[in-house]
Amino acid sequence: MSRFVDKTLDDVIGYISQSIYSEKYSKKNGLLQGMDCRAKLVAFLFLIFAAVYVRTIEILLLFLLLSAILAVSSKISLSFYIPRVWLFIPLFTGVIAIPATLNVVTPGTEIVKVLSFNGWYLSITREGAHAAAILVIRVASTSSFAILLTLTTRWNDAVDAMHSLRLPKIFVLILSMSYRYIFLLLDMTKKMLLSRKSRILGKERSVSSWKLYSPIVAALFMKSFSFDEEVYFAMLTRGFGNKGEISKYKNIDIKSAVFLILCISMAMLLVLYERLYPPAVLQWLFP
Protein backbone atom coordinates (compact mmCIF):
# COMPACT_ATOMS: atom_id res chain seq x y z
CA MET A 1 0.00 0.00 0.00
CA SER A 2 1.37 3.43 -0.97
CA ARG A 3 2.69 5.69 1.75
CA PHE A 4 1.62 8.64 -0.39
CA VAL A 5 -2.05 7.67 -0.08
CA ASP A 6 -1.83 7.07 3.65
CA LYS A 7 -0.06 10.37 4.33
CA THR A 8 -2.48 12.35 2.15
CA LEU A 9 -5.51 10.77 3.79
CA ASP A 10 -4.11 11.42 7.25
CA ASP A 11 -3.44 15.07 6.40
CA VAL A 12 -6.93 15.61 4.95
CA ILE A 13 -8.72 13.93 7.83
CA GLY A 14 -6.43 15.67 10.32
CA TYR A 15 -7.22 19.08 8.84
CA ILE A 16 -10.97 18.48 9.01
CA SER A 17 -10.71 17.13 12.56
CA GLN A 18 -8.56 20.07 13.60
CA SER A 19 -11.10 22.52 12.20
CA ILE A 20 -13.92 20.82 14.11
CA TYR A 21 -11.82 20.75 17.27
CA SER A 22 -10.97 24.43 16.94
CA GLU A 23 -14.69 25.19 16.83
CA LYS A 24 -14.88 24.00 20.44
CA TYR A 25 -12.97 27.06 21.63
CA SER A 26 -15.69 29.38 20.34
CA LYS A 27 -18.17 27.66 22.67
CA LYS A 28 -16.12 28.16 25.84
CA ASN A 29 -16.94 30.78 28.44
CA GLY A 30 -13.89 32.99 27.95
CA LEU A 31 -13.14 36.67 27.55
CA LEU A 32 -13.25 36.91 23.76
CA GLN A 33 -16.12 34.45 23.41
CA GLY A 34 -18.34 36.80 25.41
CA MET A 35 -17.58 39.83 23.26
CA ASP A 36 -19.71 41.12 20.43
CA CYS A 37 -18.32 39.79 17.16
CA ARG A 38 -18.37 43.23 15.56
CA ALA A 39 -16.29 44.64 18.41
CA LYS A 40 -13.78 41.80 18.12
CA LEU A 41 -13.49 42.23 14.36
CA VAL A 42 -12.86 45.98 14.52
CA ALA A 43 -10.54 45.69 17.54
CA PHE A 44 -8.37 43.02 15.95
CA LEU A 45 -8.22 44.97 12.68
CA PHE A 46 -6.85 47.96 14.59
CA LEU A 47 -4.31 45.75 16.38
CA ILE A 48 -3.22 44.12 13.12
CA PHE A 49 -2.82 47.47 11.36
CA ALA A 50 -0.83 48.79 14.32
CA ALA A 51 1.43 45.72 14.31
CA VAL A 52 2.06 46.24 10.60
CA TYR A 53 2.81 49.93 11.12
CA VAL A 54 5.36 49.65 13.96
CA ARG A 55 9.01 49.11 13.11
CA THR A 56 10.75 48.00 16.30
CA ILE A 57 11.13 44.52 17.74
CA GLU A 58 10.26 45.58 21.29
CA ILE A 59 6.80 46.92 20.36
CA LEU A 60 6.08 43.86 18.22
CA LEU A 61 6.96 41.64 21.18
CA LEU A 62 4.41 43.59 23.23
CA PHE A 63 1.77 42.75 20.62
CA LEU A 64 2.74 39.07 20.93
CA LEU A 65 2.46 39.31 24.71
CA LEU A 66 -0.99 40.91 24.38
CA SER A 67 -2.16 38.10 22.12
CA ALA A 68 -0.95 35.50 24.63
CA ILE A 69 -2.81 37.25 27.46
CA LEU A 70 -5.99 37.31 25.36
CA ALA A 71 -5.56 33.62 24.53
CA VAL A 72 -5.17 32.61 28.17
CA SER A 73 -8.12 34.76 29.25
CA SER A 74 -10.21 33.13 26.52
CA LYS A 75 -9.42 29.63 27.87
CA ILE A 76 -7.39 28.63 24.82
CA SER A 77 -4.77 26.02 25.60
CA LEU A 78 -1.27 27.40 25.07
CA SER A 79 -0.14 23.96 23.92
CA PHE A 80 -2.65 24.33 21.07
CA TYR A 81 -2.09 28.05 20.47
CA ILE A 82 1.69 28.56 20.66
CA PRO A 83 2.78 25.92 18.09
CA ARG A 84 0.38 27.33 15.50
CA VAL A 85 1.23 30.99 16.09
CA TRP A 86 4.79 31.14 17.41
CA LEU A 87 6.31 28.09 15.74
CA PHE A 88 4.93 27.01 12.36
CA ILE A 89 4.03 30.41 10.90
CA PRO A 90 7.25 32.20 12.01
CA LEU A 91 9.30 29.18 10.90
CA PHE A 92 7.81 29.32 7.42
CA THR A 93 8.33 33.10 7.28
CA GLY A 94 11.90 32.69 8.54
CA VAL A 95 12.71 30.38 5.64
CA ILE A 96 11.42 33.01 3.22
CA ALA A 97 13.38 35.77 5.01
CA ILE A 98 16.72 33.93 4.95
CA PRO A 99 17.94 35.65 1.72
CA ALA A 100 17.34 39.06 3.34
CA THR A 101 19.97 38.29 5.97
CA LEU A 102 22.77 37.88 3.39
CA ASN A 103 25.11 40.64 2.33
CA VAL A 104 24.20 40.26 -1.35
CA VAL A 105 20.65 41.39 -0.50
CA THR A 106 21.17 43.59 2.55
CA PRO A 107 24.68 45.08 2.79
CA GLY A 108 25.95 46.01 6.23
CA THR A 109 28.07 44.95 9.17
CA GLU A 110 29.15 41.33 8.88
CA ILE A 111 28.16 38.96 11.69
CA VAL A 112 28.89 35.48 10.35
CA LYS A 113 30.75 34.52 7.19
CA VAL A 114 28.84 31.73 5.47
CA LEU A 115 30.92 31.11 2.33
CA SER A 116 34.18 32.40 0.87
CA PHE A 117 35.58 31.62 -2.56
CA ASN A 118 38.35 33.32 -4.55
CA GLY A 119 37.93 36.70 -2.90
CA TRP A 120 34.14 36.53 -2.97
CA TYR A 121 32.31 35.88 0.27
CA LEU A 122 28.77 35.36 1.46
CA SER A 123 27.90 36.49 4.97
CA ILE A 124 25.03 37.36 7.27
CA THR A 125 24.81 41.07 8.07
CA ARG A 126 23.52 42.73 11.21
CA GLU A 127 21.08 44.88 9.22
CA GLY A 128 19.78 41.86 7.32
CA ALA A 129 19.24 39.88 10.52
CA HIS A 130 17.40 42.86 11.99
CA ALA A 131 15.10 43.13 8.97
CA ALA A 132 14.42 39.38 8.96
CA ALA A 133 13.68 39.36 12.70
CA ILE A 134 11.20 42.22 12.34
CA LEU A 135 9.47 40.41 9.48
CA VAL A 136 9.16 37.13 11.39
CA ILE A 137 7.90 38.76 14.60
CA ARG A 138 5.49 41.00 12.67
CA VAL A 139 3.98 37.99 10.89
CA ALA A 140 3.68 36.15 14.20
CA SER A 141 2.00 39.09 15.94
CA THR A 142 -0.48 39.84 13.14
CA SER A 143 -1.37 36.20 12.56
CA SER A 144 -1.88 35.70 16.31
CA PHE A 145 -4.78 38.18 16.35
CA ALA A 146 -6.29 36.65 13.22
CA ILE A 147 -6.09 33.16 14.72
CA LEU A 148 -7.62 34.40 17.97
CA LEU A 149 -10.55 35.81 16.03
CA THR A 150 -11.15 32.54 14.18
CA LEU A 151 -10.76 30.39 17.29
CA THR A 152 -13.17 32.39 19.45
CA THR A 153 -15.82 33.17 16.81
CA ARG A 154 -18.23 30.91 14.97
CA TRP A 155 -18.04 31.37 11.21
CA ASN A 156 -21.75 32.21 10.85
CA ASP A 157 -21.42 34.87 13.55
CA ALA A 158 -18.44 36.38 11.74
CA VAL A 159 -20.40 36.56 8.48
CA ASP A 160 -23.34 38.21 10.27
CA ALA A 161 -20.95 40.70 11.85
CA MET A 162 -19.46 41.62 8.48
CA HIS A 163 -22.96 42.20 7.10
CA SER A 164 -23.80 44.32 10.14
CA LEU A 165 -20.67 46.43 9.61
CA ARG A 166 -21.88 47.14 6.06
CA LEU A 167 -18.92 45.50 4.36
CA PRO A 168 -19.36 45.03 0.59
CA LYS A 169 -21.82 42.19 0.02
CA ILE A 170 -19.78 40.73 -2.81
CA PHE A 171 -16.74 40.54 -0.54
CA VAL A 172 -18.65 38.78 2.22
CA LEU A 173 -20.30 36.42 -0.27
CA ILE A 174 -16.99 35.41 -1.87
CA LEU A 175 -15.38 34.91 1.53
CA SER A 176 -18.29 32.79 2.77
CA MET A 177 -18.42 30.69 -0.39
CA SER A 178 -14.67 30.11 -0.35
CA TYR A 179 -14.77 28.93 3.25
CA ARG A 180 -17.51 26.40 2.53
CA TYR A 181 -15.98 25.31 -0.78
CA ILE A 182 -12.68 24.40 0.89
CA PHE A 183 -14.38 21.79 3.06
CA LEU A 184 -16.36 20.51 0.07
CA LEU A 185 -13.15 19.94 -1.90
CA LEU A 186 -11.48 18.32 1.09
CA ASP A 187 -14.33 15.88 1.48
CA MET A 188 -14.25 15.14 -2.25
CA THR A 189 -10.50 14.51 -2.13
CA LYS A 190 -10.87 12.16 0.82
CA LYS A 191 -13.50 10.08 -1.01
CA MET A 192 -11.44 9.90 -4.22
CA LEU A 193 -8.31 8.77 -2.38
CA LEU A 194 -10.22 6.24 -0.31
CA SER A 195 -11.77 4.76 -3.45
CA ARG A 196 -8.31 4.48 -4.98
CA LYS A 197 -6.86 3.00 -1.81
CA SER A 198 -9.56 0.30 -1.67
CA ARG A 199 -8.42 -0.99 -5.08
CA ILE A 200 -4.75 -1.44 -4.13
CA LEU A 201 -3.37 -4.84 -3.18
CA GLY A 202 0.09 -5.11 -1.66
CA LYS A 203 2.80 -2.47 -1.64
CA GLU A 204 2.93 0.15 -4.35
CA ARG A 205 6.08 1.83 -5.66
CA SER A 206 6.49 5.57 -5.23
CA VAL A 207 7.02 6.23 -8.96
CA SER A 208 3.95 4.27 -10.01
CA SER A 209 2.01 5.94 -7.21
CA TRP A 210 2.67 9.38 -8.65
CA LYS A 211 1.71 8.19 -12.14
CA LEU A 212 -1.55 6.68 -10.93
CA TYR A 213 -2.57 9.59 -8.72
CA SER A 214 -1.82 12.39 -11.16
CA PRO A 215 -5.17 11.73 -12.96
CA ILE A 216 -6.89 12.14 -9.60
CA VAL A 217 -5.58 15.69 -9.39
CA ALA A 218 -6.92 16.43 -12.88
CA ALA A 219 -10.27 14.84 -12.07
CA LEU A 220 -10.52 16.88 -8.87
CA PHE A 221 -9.81 20.04 -10.87
CA MET A 222 -12.56 19.22 -13.38
CA LYS A 223 -15.04 18.31 -10.65
CA SER A 224 -14.43 21.61 -8.89
CA PHE A 225 -15.58 23.42 -12.04
CA SER A 226 -18.66 21.24 -12.47
CA PHE A 227 -19.59 21.72 -8.82
CA ASP A 228 -19.77 25.50 -9.26
CA GLU A 229 -23.03 25.29 -11.16
CA GLU A 230 -24.48 22.62 -8.87
CA VAL A 231 -23.67 24.64 -5.75
CA TYR A 232 -25.23 27.76 -7.30
CA PHE A 233 -28.46 25.92 -8.19
CA ALA A 234 -28.57 24.42 -4.69
CA MET A 235 -28.31 27.94 -3.26
CA LEU A 236 -31.13 29.16 -5.50
CA THR A 237 -33.43 26.35 -4.36
CA ARG A 238 -32.81 27.42 -0.77
CA GLY A 239 -33.86 31.02 -1.39
CA PHE A 240 -30.57 32.70 -2.24
CA GLY A 241 -31.04 36.15 -3.73
CA ASN A 242 -34.71 36.50 -2.82
CA LYS A 243 -34.10 38.80 0.12
CA GLY A 244 -31.33 40.81 1.66
CA GLU A 245 -29.20 39.72 4.51
CA ILE A 246 -30.71 40.46 7.91
CA SER A 247 -28.23 40.78 10.73
CA LYS A 248 -29.14 39.43 14.14
CA TYR A 249 -26.92 42.02 15.84
CA LYS A 250 -28.41 45.18 17.34
CA ASN A 251 -26.57 47.41 19.80
CA ILE A 252 -23.11 46.59 21.14
CA ASP A 253 -23.17 45.87 24.87
CA ILE A 254 -21.10 47.91 27.32
CA LYS A 255 -18.53 45.17 27.91
CA SER A 256 -17.81 44.82 24.20
CA ALA A 257 -17.67 48.60 23.75
CA VAL A 258 -15.13 48.93 26.57
CA PHE A 259 -13.05 46.11 25.03
CA LEU A 260 -13.13 47.84 21.65
CA ILE A 261 -12.08 51.20 23.11
CA LEU A 262 -9.25 49.60 25.10
CA CYS A 263 -7.88 47.74 22.08
CA ILE A 264 -8.01 50.81 19.83
CA SER A 265 -6.43 52.97 22.53
CA MET A 266 -3.67 50.43 23.18
CA ALA A 267 -2.88 50.10 19.47
CA MET A 268 -2.68 53.88 19.02
CA LEU A 269 -0.64 54.39 22.20
CA LEU A 270 1.95 51.78 21.20
CA VAL A 271 2.34 53.35 17.76
CA LEU A 272 2.66 56.86 19.24
CA TYR A 273 5.07 55.70 21.92
CA GLU A 274 7.32 54.13 19.31
CA ARG A 275 7.36 57.35 17.29
CA LEU A 276 7.97 59.65 20.29
CA TYR A 277 10.22 57.41 22.40
CA PRO A 278 11.92 54.77 20.21
CA PRO A 279 12.76 51.72 22.36
CA ALA A 280 16.45 51.04 22.85
CA VAL A 281 16.38 47.76 24.75
CA LEU A 282 17.77 45.70 21.85
CA GLN A 283 20.11 48.27 20.34
CA TRP A 284 23.11 46.33 21.57
CA LEU A 285 22.00 43.48 19.29
CA PHE A 286 20.40 45.35 16.40
CA PRO A 287 21.73 48.95 16.33
N, C-alpha and C positions, 0 to 999 in steps of 0.2 A: 504494500500500500504506500502511496506517495506521501512523503513528508510535506510536500508543498500543499496538498489538499488539507491535511490535518492542521497545518499551521494557519492556513487561510480561514478554515472553518472556526478554529479557536479564536482568531482575531475578530472575526465578524460577530460571533456569539458573545465574545467578551465585551465588545463595544456596545452591543445592545443591552447586555446585562448591566454594564457600568452606567449607561444612561438611565436605566430604570432605577438602579440603586441611588444614583445622584438625585433622583426625584424625591427620595425620602427626606432629604435635608430641607426641602421646601415645606414639608409638613411638620417640622419640629417647632417647638415653642421657643424660638430664639429672638434676638434683637431685630435682625433684618427681616425675619419672617413676619413680624408683627407690623412692619412699616407699609405704608401705602406704596404700591408698585410705581406710581408716577413719581413719588418723592425719591424712591431709590434710583430710578432711571435717570432723573435729572441730576441727583447728587453724584452718582458715579460718573456721569458724563463730565461734570465739572472737575472731579478728581482726576479723571483720565487726561483731560485737556491740560490740567495743571502739571501733571507728571510729564507730559510731552513737552511742556514749555520750559520747565526748569532745566538747568545745565550743570548742576553739581551733584556729586555722588552722595554727599551727606543728606541733602534734601530728598533725593530719591530713596535713600534708605529709610527716611522717616515715613514716606508713603508706603513702603513695604511693611514697616512696623504697624502703621495704621490698619492696613489690610489684615494683618495677623490678629490684631485686637478685635476687629470686626468679625473675623472668622470664629474666634474663640467665643465671643459673646453671642454668636448665632448658633452655637452648639455644633460646629463643624469640626470633625476630627482632624487634628493636625497631621496625623499619619496619612490621611486621605488628601488633605489640602496641600501640604508642603511639597510632596513629590511632583504634583501636577503643576504647581506654580513656580517653585523655587529650584526645581531640578530639571525636568524635561524641557520646558520652554526655554529657560536660560541656556541650557546645554546646546539646544539646537541653534539658538541665536549666536552663541559663542563660536560654534563651528563656522557660521557665516561670517562672523566678525574677525576671524583669524587673519585674513589678508590685510585688514586695516592696521594690524599691529606691526607689520613689516616696514622696513625703511624704504622699500621701493614704492609703497603706497603713501605712507605717512613719514616723511623725513623728520629727524629730531635726534635727541640724545639717546645713544645706544645703551641698552640694558644687557641684552644677551645676544651673542653672535651665534647665529644658527648654522650658517654655511659660508665657507670661504674658498674661492677658487681663482687662482691666477690674477690676484689683485682685486677681484670682485668679491664682495661679501654680502650676505643676507643676514639681517639682524632685526631684533625686536626693539622698537624705540619706546621711550617713556611716553611721548605724546600719542603714539598709536595705541599703547596699552590703556592709556587714559580714555581715549575715544571709544575703544572696544568695551571697556568696563561700564562706561556711561550707557552705551547702547544695550548691553545685556541687562543692567539693572533697570533701565527704563522700560524695556519689554516686560520684565518680571513684574514691575509695579503696575503698569497699565493692564496687563493681562490678569493680575490678581483681582482687580476690581470687576473686570468683566466676568471672571469665573465666579466671584461672589454673587453677582447679580443672577447668573444662570442657576447657581446651586440653591439659592434661597427664594426663587420665584418660579411659579408654574408657567409653562409656556403660554397657555391661554390667557393667564392674567397679564403677562407681558404684552401680548398682542392687544388686549383691551386697553391697557395703559397707553400704548402708542396711538391707538385710535382716539383716546380721550385727550391726548396732548396735541391732537390735530396734525400729526405727521402725515406726509403725502400718502394717500390710500394705495397708490401703485407700489410705493416702497414697502409698506406693511404687507401688502398682498404677496409680493415677490418673496419677501423674507419668510412669511408663513408657509407659502407653498414649497420653498426650498427646504425648510426644516422637515416638513412631512415627507417630501420626496426622497430625502436621504434615507429615511428608515424604510421606505418602500423599496428602494434599490438594494439596501442591505438584506432585506428579507428575500428578495428575488435572487440575489447572489448566493445566499445560504442554500436555497432550494436547488439551484442549478448545480452547485458543488456537491451537495448531498446526493443528488441523482447520479452524478458522475462517479462519486465514490462508491455507490452501491453496485456499480457495474465492474469494479476492479477486483481481480483475484490475484493474490500474491503481492510481491513487491515490484514497484514500478521504478524505472530509471528516471533520473532527473531530466535528461535531455528529452526523452519521449514524453515526460510529463508536461514540459513546456509546449511541445508540439501539439499535444492533445487538448491542452487547456487554452491555447490561444484562440480557437474558435469560440470558446465560451465568452471571452472578453468581447469579441465582435457581436455575438448574439445578445449579450447584455446591452451593448450600445444600441443595437437596433430595437430591442424591446423598450428601452427608455424613451425612444422617439414614438413608438406606437402607443405607449402608455399615456403620453401627453393628452391625446384626444380622448381616451377613455376616462382619464381623471377629470377632464373638463366637463364631459357629459355627465359624469357622476355628480359633480358639483351642481350642474344645472338642475338635475332631478331633485336635488335637496334644497332648492330655493336660492341658489347663488345668483346675485344680481337683481333680485326682485325688490330688495329694500336695503336701505343704508345700514351701516354698522351702528348699533346702539351700545354705548358703553355703560357698564354697570357701576362705574365710579361716579361719585357725586363730589362732595367737598372733602378736602384732605383734613384728617384729624390733627389735633394739636401735637401729638407725639411725632407724627410724620413730618409736620411743618417744622418743628424744632430740630429734628434730625437733618432736614434739608438745609436749614439755615446754618447749622453747625458745620456741615460738610462744605458748603459754599464758602463760608467764612474761613475755615481752615485752609482750603485750597488757595484762596486769595492771599491769606496771610503768609503762607509758605513761599508763594511766588514773590510777594513784596519783600519779605525778609531776605530772600536770596539776592534780590536786586540792590537793597539798601545795605545789607551787612553780609557780604559773601562769606560763606563758611571757610575756615582755614584749618580744619581738623586734619585733613588728609593731604595738606600741601607738601609734607615731607616725602610722601610717596608719589603724588602726581602734582608737581608744581605748575 
